[in-house]
Amino acid sequence: MDDPRRLPLVYVRGFAGGTSGIDKAVGDPFYGFNEGSTHVRVGAHNQPLFHQFESPLLRLIREEGYELLVRGSQETYLAEHAQVPANSLWVHRFYDRSSSTWGGRPEEYRLESAAADLLDLVDRLREKTGAPAVHLVAHSMGGLICRCLLQKVLPDRGRDAAECIGKFFTYGTPHGGIAFDLGGGWLERVRDAVGIQGADIFGPRRMYEYLTPQAEFDPGGPPEGWDARQMPEGPGALPLERVFCLVGTDPADYDVAFGLSSAAVGPHSDGLVQIERAYVPKAHRAYVHRSHSGRYGMVNSEEGYQNLRRFLFGDTRIEASLVGHRLPDDDDLVWQAETRLSVRGLPVVMHERLAAHWCPVQLDPPVADTGADDDSVPLAATFLNSRLRQTTGEPMRFVLMLRLLSLRERRGILSLGDHIERTADFSDTLVIDVGTPDAGSGIWAAWNSEIEGAIRDHRVAGAPRSDEDPTPGRWVPPTSRSPRAPSPWSATEPGSGWWPRPGAERVPSGGGAGGDTAIRTRNSYARGAPRPRNPYAPRNPYPRNPPRLLRPRPQ
């Protein structure tokens, strides 16, 4: 998963709007990747504590040893140097030619041209650095530029995306386009027909044009059921295990247009992109309570940076799922889960899906018995890095908060007869320790309710959980059956190479560099499940993922 050599990293910014917005964007040497933020935490005696996030640019330089090689101009530097360090940061300045501040006549911005220019930059960096590939990090529309490169530009030239792109990380990218809660669809139709300030790139027809290779393109438009979020799989395509989508859930702090944008898009969003449209299916993703941009934006946040850093350079992947859950036989009950994942030593939550943030986990059982062995419900995913531990010799630790909530509805109407607001049917925190070469391989897990004292004082004891899976590098501890709570889970461990190769065994590399560890929580019985957001709020409007009432499985 991690090459000791750092691959070149290219940042691709988001949508700037019309000429005035473009002129403002190009005035920033780093297109916003150098922006930080501050926020206040409550300390002892209710006194505010200051916390400063410097910016992802500065943190990558300071903590991961990257170099910034602008020195007047990126293009000049590349032209004058035969060799360039691989551990270098670059900004794709695709808006420069569309700005009016340079004099002359600005060119019309076109997303396909920006994607083609990105390929030119990627090829130059690979040539100058000798690196096998380049990492892409993108905010908002920048992620669509990268996807145009991966899904159209490279295939049209007969090239494989997997051969030149390492990993692909997106902050708040509208992978499924931008839609509005207001207007009954008329706002989208007007935007796509008129193309106000080029915003039609977020509509389905334009997205189909720049996300579809010429060999598969239909001039009549996208076929029925086409989902813009889907990325291709198979030979030549970038494996989805090398894609990570950061999803924002805070619309209130997105103050563009005096808050009109977030009001139009709706509360189930980051203020501009609706939650269900902000990720690629089957790719890694995390939810953070941050807005699309601004003072509390995702790019300039500690949460965003920690997810980025661990995805790019981590040696262990963590996946938590609810496996084999059974729900009481009551057709009127809706079940959901709330989750929050934190990593020891960090000042922020890495992932949280809460009802209050309009993104709880839907515990829908299968509509029909398909006979599949794995009916797990994904709860959380994150990446760990053994070299970032506070103390060597200790395992890596993360905790997963799990709340199961229930809501009774009759004919779509909330029933208050036995309702107790904001009360969980089950609530506990799973403390998970993942072994390392120096601390010893294995997985240890314990529920907080079974730990005496504070979690920080808890130390692993005894042998790690036994392994039920003979696959090298994969742990599957046995499931203990408890009638009162979900019980621990299963796991897999690291492999070698700077990215997981399709079909390769994920085997520990010995030095902690490379690999994936997947961990799945198992639940044998749940007496309740999570309550949604506001029960009176409208259902998720995204047409291809409508929430469904649970059909509880008989015990």
Sequence and secondary structure as in RCSB ss.txt:
>XXXX:A:sequence
MDDPRRLPLVYVRGFAGGTSGIDKAVGDPFYGFNEGSTHVRVGAHNQPLFHQFESPLLRLIREEGYELLVRGSQE
TYLAEHAQVPANSLWVHRFYDRSSSTWGGRPEEYRLESAAADLLDLVDRLREKTGAPAVHLVAHSMGGLICRCLL
QKVLPDRGRDAAECIGKFFTYGTPHGGIAFDLGGGWLERVRDAVGIQGADIFGPRRMYEYLTPQAEFDPGGPPEG
WDARQMPEGPGALPLERVFCLVGTDPADYDVAFGLSSAAVGPHSDGLVQIERAYVPKAHRAYVHRSHSGRYGMVN
SEEGYQNLRRFLFGDTRIEASLVGHRLPDDDDLVWQAETRLSVRGLPVVMHERLAAHWCPVQLDPPVADTGADDD
SVPLAATFLNSRLRQTTGEPMRFVLMLRLLSLRERRGILSLGDHIERTADFSDTLVIDVGTPDAGSGIWAAWNSE
IEGAIRDHRVAGAPRSDEDPTPGRWVPPTSRSPRAPSPWSATEPGSGWWPRPGAERVPSGGGAGGDTAIRTRNSY
ARGAPRPRNPYAPRNPYPRNPPRLLRPRPQ
>XXXX:A:secstr
   SS   EEEE     SHHHHHHHHTSTTTTTT  EEEEEE GGG EEEEEE  HHHHHHHHH  EE  TT HH
HHHHH S   SSEEEE  TTGGG STTSS      HHHHHHHHHHHHHHHHHHH  S EEEEEETHHHHHHHHII
IIIHHHTT  HHHHEEEEEEES  TT    SSGGGHHHHHHHHH GGGGGGGSHHHHHHHHS GGG  TT S TT
  TT    STTS  GGGEEEEEE   TT  GGGGHHHHHH SSBSSSSBGGGSS TTSEEEEES BSSSTTBSTT
SHHHHHHHHHHHH SEEEEEEEBS    S TTEEEEEEEEEEETT SS SEEE GGGT  EE    SS    S  
 EEEEEEEE GGG SSTTS EEEEEEEEEEEEEEETTEE  TT  TT  SEEEEEEEEEEETTTEEEEEEEEGGG
S S GGG    S        STT         SSS EEEEE     SSS  TT      SSS S    EEEE S 
 S     S TTS     TTS          
